[in-house]
Amino acid sequence: MGFFDKIKQGLAKTRDKLGGFVENVLSSFREVDEDLLEELEEALILSDVGVDTAAETIERLRADVKSGRLREVDEVKNRLAEILAEIVTDGGNYSSSGKTLGLKLDTKPSIILVVGVNGVGKTTTIGKLAYLLKQEGKKVLLAAGDTFRAAAADQLEIWAGRAGVDLVRHEEGSDPASVVFDAISAAKARGCDVIICDTAGRLHNKTNLMRELEKISRVIDRELPGADRENLLVLDSTTGQNAMMQAKSFSETAGITGIALTKLDGTAKGGIVLAICRELKVPVRFVCVGEGIDDLLPFDADSFVRALF
């Protein structure tokens, strides 16, 4: 099954919600007027695209109506899809040559720090990402840097086995930076291409989170000077606007370079992708549309919006 088919299947609940709202609005009007635009804006807000994103979208439609470029109700849906695709693309979601799966991983080794609160699917995302990278011919090493959560390393070890990659872990309660140090040493010795580091999923204390990430960063800078590094934030799609709040908090503390959205197949709140792209200008790199190891997909803006409609 190709990307479009998988993303279309995974977005079924969101498409039923957003597409249903839009179709209901458009079927109720015979001409494009202010009433139609207002109801369409409400439909977008109810679909979790965010108030600001909905307002911008409708304002652009309104400008098209005033200029005479948009006259018929039948034309509205196509123009709406175009605008939403532009919003997603403006967030940095585009294919970039020279990047692996949209990530800059040219040095050997490169490193990916994965952050996110507990329960969003961070560990499973790491396992699936390791599998994706291995399918591209990369030699991957996982670092079990979440040493505070009981059984976190055990869970990551299971996924390392599924993906067929190596894992470096310490005892529970160990210093996460020391895990990263040993992982870097192991990656150098084993000729690994990419290190993927799990981190503690705590958000309630930003000061501790910042200090922990800063310590890990100092180790990376010292041991891998000039290495390519990505900071990937994992968000649970089912939490809707709460995911946006998490994204803002982590953006302030962790210098996020990309986002992975999990559980997209289990929610009607996939419209949150649009809000994240517009408000944070941080690209969505991956979406997860199932529980299988191959259900983490590199994000494609055009296919995503097409699948919505």
C-alpha positions in Angstrom: 0.0 0.0 0.0 1.5 3.4 -1.0 1.7 6.5 1.1 -1.5 8.1 -0.3 -3.5 5.0 0.3 -2.2 4.6 3.8 -2.6 8.2 4.8 -6.1 8.2 3.2 -7.0 5.1 5.3 -5.4 6.6 8.4 -7.3 9.9 8.0 -10.7 8.2 7.6 -12.1 9.6 10.8 -10.8 13.1 10.2 -12.0 13.1 6.6 -15.5 12.0 7.7 -15.5 14.9 10.2 -13.9 17.7 8.2 -15.2 16.5 4.8 -18.7 16.0 6.3 -18.8 19.4 7.8 -17.6 21.1 4.6 -20.0 19.1 2.4 -23.0 20.0 4.6 -22.1 23.6 4.4 -21.6 23.7 0.7 -24.8 21.7 0.0 -26.8 24.3 1.9 -25.9 27.2 -0.3 -26.4 28.1 -4.0 -24.1 31.1 -4.0 -20.8 32.1 -2.4 -21.8 34.7 0.2 -20.8 35.9 3.7 -23.1 33.4 5.3 -21.4 30.5 3.6 -18.0 31.7 4.6 -19.0 32.1 8.2 -20.5 28.6 8.4 -17.4 27.2 6.7 -15.2 28.9 9.2 -17.2 27.3 12.0 -16.8 23.9 10.3 -13.1 24.3 10.2 -12.8 25.3 13.9 -14.9 22.2 14.8 -12.5 20.1 12.8 -9.6 21.1 15.1 -7.7 23.1 12.5 -7.5 25.9 15.1 -9.2 29.3 15.3 -6.4 31.3 13.8 -5.9 28.8 10.9 -9.6 28.8 10.2 -9.8 32.6 10.2 -6.8 32.9 7.8 -8.3 30.3 5.5 -11.7 32.1 5.3 -10.0 35.5 4.9 -8.2 34.1 1.8 -11.4 32.7 0.4 -13.1 36.0 1.1 -10.4 37.8 -0.9 -10.9 35.4 -3.8 -14.7 36.1 -3.7 -14.2 39.9 -3.7 -11.7 39.7 -6.6 -14.1 37.7 -8.7 -11.8 34.6 -8.8 -14.2 32.5 -6.8 -17.9 32.7 -7.9 -19.4 29.2 -7.8 -20.1 27.0 -4.7 -18.7 24.0 -6.6 -15.3 25.8 -6.8 -15.0 26.4 -3.1 -13.9 22.9 -2.0 -11.0 22.8 -4.5 -9.9 26.3 -3.5 -10.2 25.4 0.2 -7.9 22.4 -0.4 -5.4 24.6 -2.2 -5.2 27.0 0.7 -4.8 24.3 3.3 -2.0 22.7 1.2 -0.3 26.1 1.1 -0.6 26.5 4.9 1.0 23.0 5.4 3.7 23.7 2.9 4.5 27.1 4.6 5.3 25.1 7.7 8.3 23.7 6.0 6.7 20.4 4.8 8.2 19.8 1.5 10.4 17.2 -0.2 14.1 18.2 0.2 16.7 16.5 -1.9 19.8 15.4 0.1 17.8 14.7 3.2 16.9 11.2 4.5 13.1 11.0 5.1 13.1 14.8 5.4 15.8 14.7 8.1 19.3 16.1 7.7 21.5 13.1 8.5 24.6 13.5 6.4 27.3 13.1 9.0 28.4 9.7 10.3 27.1 9.4 12.9 24.2 11.8 12.9 21.9 12.0 16.0 18.2 12.3 16.6 16.9 13.4 20.0 13.3 12.3 20.5 11.2 14.3 23.0 7.6 14.2 24.1 5.4 13.6 27.2 4.8 10.1 28.5 2.0 8.3 26.7 2.2 9.9 23.3 3.8 6.9 21.6 7.4 8.1 21.8 9.1 4.7 22.3 7.1 3.0 19.5 7.8 6.0 17.2 11.6 5.5 17.8 11.3 1.8 17.0 9.4 2.5 13.8 11.8 5.3 12.8 14.7 3.0 13.3 13.1 0.5 11.0 12.5 3.2 8.4 16.1 4.3 8.5 17.3 0.7 8.3 15.2 0.1 5.2 17.1 3.0 3.7 20.4 1.2 4.4 21.3 3.1 7.5 23.0 1.4 10.5 21.1 2.6 13.5 21.8 2.6 17.2 19.2 3.4 19.9 20.0 5.1 23.2 17.6 4.5 26.1 17.9 8.0 27.6 14.6 7.8 29.4 16.0 6.4 32.6 13.3 7.7 34.9 10.3 5.8 33.7 10.0 2.2 34.9 10.5 -0.3 32.1 11.1 2.4 29.5 14.4 0.8 28.5 12.7 -2.6 28.4 10.1 -1.3 26.0 12.7 0.3 23.8 14.7 -3.0 23.8 11.7 -4.8 22.5 11.3 -2.3 19.6 15.1 -2.4 18.9 14.7 -6.2 18.4 11.7 -5.7 16.1 13.6 -3.2 14.0 16.8 -5.2 14.1 19.0 -2.5 15.5 21.4 -2.2 18.4 20.6 -0.6 21.8 22.6 1.0 24.6 20.9 1.1 28.0 21.8 1.7 31.6 20.1 0.9 34.9 16.9 2.7 35.8 17.7 6.1 37.4 21.0 6.5 35.7 22.2 9.8 34.3 20.6 10.2 30.8 23.7 12.1 29.5 25.9 9.1 30.4 23.7 6.9 28.3 24.1 9.2 25.4 27.9 9.3 25.9 28.1 5.5 25.8 25.8 5.4 22.8 28.0 7.8 20.9 31.1 5.8 21.8 29.4 2.6 20.7 28.2 4.2 17.5 31.7 5.3 16.6 33.2 1.9 17.3 30.5 0.0 15.4 30.4 2.4 12.4 26.8 3.4 12.9 25.1 6.1 10.7 22.4 7.3 13.0 21.9 7.4 16.8 18.3 7.8 18.0 18.1 8.9 21.6 15.0 8.5 23.8 14.5 11.2 26.5 12.4 11.5 29.6 8.8 12.4 28.9 8.4 15.1 31.6 6.8 18.4 30.9 5.5 19.6 34.3 8.9 21.0 35.2 10.4 22.9 32.3 13.5 23.9 34.3 14.5 20.2 34.9 13.7 19.3 31.3 15.8 22.1 30.0 18.8 21.2 32.3 18.6 17.6 31.3 18.5 18.4 27.5 21.3 21.0 27.9 23.5 18.4 29.6 22.8 15.9 26.8 23.5 18.6 24.3 26.9 19.4 25.9 27.8 15.7 25.6 26.8 15.6 21.9 28.7 18.8 21.1 31.8 17.6 22.9 31.8 14.0 21.5 30.3 14.7 18.0 31.3 18.3 17.1 29.7 19.3 13.8 27.4 16.3 13.7 24.0 16.7 12.1 21.3 16.7 14.8 17.5 16.6 14.7 15.2 17.2 17.6 12.0 15.3 16.9 8.9 16.0 19.0 6.3 13.2 19.2 2.7 14.3 19.7 -0.5 12.3 20.2 -3.0 13.4 17.5 -6.0 12.3 19.6 -5.3 15.1 22.1 -6.1 17.8 19.5 -5.5 21.3 20.8 -3.6 19.9 23.8 -1.0 18.7 21.4 -0.6 22.3 20.2 0.1 23.4 23.8 2.7 20.6 24.2 4.3 21.6 20.9 4.6 25.2 22.1 6.1 24.2 25.4 8.7 21.9 23.9 9.5 24.4 21.2 10.5 26.9 23.9 12.8 24.4 25.7 14.1 21.9 23.1 14.7 23.7 19.8 12.3 21.4 17.8 13.3 20.7 14.2 10.4 18.4 13.3 7.3 16.7 14.6 6.0 13.1 14.5 2.2 12.7 14.9 1.0 9.4 16.3 -2.4 7.7 16.5 -3.7 9.6 13.5 -5.8 6.6 12.5 -7.6 6.6 15.8 -8.9 10.2 15.9 -11.1 12.7 14.0 -8.7 15.5 15.2 -6.1 15.2 12.4 -6.9 18.8 11.5 -4.4 19.7 14.3 -1.7 19.2 11.7 -2.8 22.4 10.0 -2.8 24.4 13.2 0.7 23.2 14.1 2.1 24.0 10.7 0.6 27.5 10.6 1.3 28.6 14.2 4.7 27.0 14.9 6.3 26.9 11.5 7.8 23.5 12.5 7.5 20.8 9.8 5.6 17.6 10.4 8.1 15.0 9.5 6.2 11.8 10.2 2.7 10.5 10.8 1.7 7.2 12.3 -1.4 5.6 10.9 -1.3 2.2 12.6 0.3 -0.2 15.0 2.6 -2.0 12.6 6.3 -1.4 12.4 5.9 0.0 8.9 3.0 2.4 9.8 5.2 5.4 10.4 5.1 7.4 7.2 7.3 10.3 6.0 4.9 13.2 5.8 3.8 14.6 2.4 1.8 17.8 2.5 0.0 17.4 -0.8 -1.0 13.8 -0.2 -2.2 14.8 3.3 -4.5 17.5 2.1 -5.8 15.4 -0.8 -6.6 12.6 1.7 -8.6 15.1 3.8 -11.0 15.6 0.9 
